[in-house]
Amino acid sequence: MTGIKAQATPWQSIEDVVVERVSVVNCRQLGIMLYGINVKVVNCYGRNAGSDIIEVLGGQGGIWNCIVEADAPSGYGLSVDAGDDMVIANNIVRTRPGGQFSQSGIRTWL
């Protein structure tokens, strides 16, 4: 189960999406995943996900002022990919007792 997901299809693009002030906890797959143009995650909290806790993909966008924690095995904490002009700023990434990031706390593939 994915927490929050917005992704373009071949016939419809996703633009100007902001996910703000939400909490997503204990997702089997992705916590928050946005794939589009000018997509942002702001002031959110995420804990434990089988894949990325917060991921933003596509052109311009980013992750600001979020807190992610792992107190169980999780994938990446914060991730940006498949785009340009992406920002990860003013976030907190924590590993709590019993938690680990199976890959890394922060990942960029631009």
C-alpha positions in Angstrom: 0.0 0.0 0.0 1.3 3.4 -0.9 0.4 6.4 1.3 0.0 9.3 -1.1 0.8 9.0 -4.8 0.4 11.4 -7.8 1.8 10.3 -11.1 1.3 11.4 -14.7 -0.2 9.0 -17.3 0.5 9.0 -21.0 -2.6 11.2 -21.6 -2.5 13.5 -18.6 0.4 15.3 -16.9 0.7 16.2 -13.2 1.6 19.8 -12.6 1.7 22.2 -9.6 0.9 19.6 -6.9 1.7 20.4 -3.3 1.4 17.9 -0.4 1.5 19.9 2.8 1.2 19.2 6.5 0.3 15.5 6.3 1.6 12.5 8.2 2.2 9.1 6.6 3.2 6.2 8.8 4.0 2.5 8.2 3.5 2.1 4.5 4.2 -1.2 2.9 5.7 0.6 -0.2 6.0 4.4 -0.8 5.0 6.9 1.9 4.6 10.0 -0.4 5.4 9.9 -4.1 4.9 12.8 -6.5 5.9 12.5 -10.2 5.3 15.6 -12.3 6.2 19.2 -13.0 6.5 21.7 -10.1 5.6 19.1 -7.4 6.4 19.8 -3.8 6.3 18.1 -0.3 6.3 20.7 2.5 6.0 20.5 6.3 5.2 16.7 6.3 6.1 13.8 8.6 6.8 10.3 7.4 7.9 7.2 9.3 8.7 3.7 8.0 8.1 2.7 4.4 9.1 -0.4 2.5 10.4 1.9 -0.2 11.0 5.7 -0.1 9.4 7.5 2.7 9.2 10.7 0.6 10.0 10.8 -3.1 9.7 13.6 -5.7 10.3 12.9 -9.4 10.1 15.0 -12.5 10.9 18.6 -13.4 11.2 21.4 -10.8 10.1 20.6 -7.3 11.4 19.4 -4.0 11.1 18.5 -0.4 11.1 21.2 2.3 10.8 21.3 6.1 9.9 17.6 6.5 10.8 15.1 9.2 11.3 11.4 8.3 12.1 8.7 10.8 12.8 5.0 10.6 12.2 2.8 13.7 11.8 -0.2 11.4 13.6 -1.2 8.2 12.8 1.4 5.5 14.1 2.2 2.0 15.3 5.8 1.4 14.2 8.6 3.7 14.1 11.4 1.2 14.6 10.9 -2.5 14.5 13.1 -5.7 14.9 11.5 -9.2 14.1 11.8 -12.9 14.3 15.5 -13.1 16.1 18.8 -12.8 16.1 21.8 -10.5 15.1 19.7 -7.5 15.6 20.9 -3.9 15.9 19.0 -0.6 16.2 21.7 2.1 15.6 22.2 5.9 14.6 18.6 6.6 15.3 16.2 9.4 16.2 12.5 8.8 16.4 10.3 11.9 17.1 6.6 12.5 15.5 5.5 15.8 16.2 2.3 17.8 15.2 -0.7 15.6 15.2 1.4 12.5 17.5 1.5 9.5 17.5 2.8 5.9 18.3 -0.2 3.7 19.9 2.1 1.1 20.4 5.7 2.5 18.7 8.5 4.4 18.9 10.9 1.4 19.2 10.0 -2.3 19.5 12.1 -5.4 19.5 10.8 -9.0 19.3 13.8 -11.2 
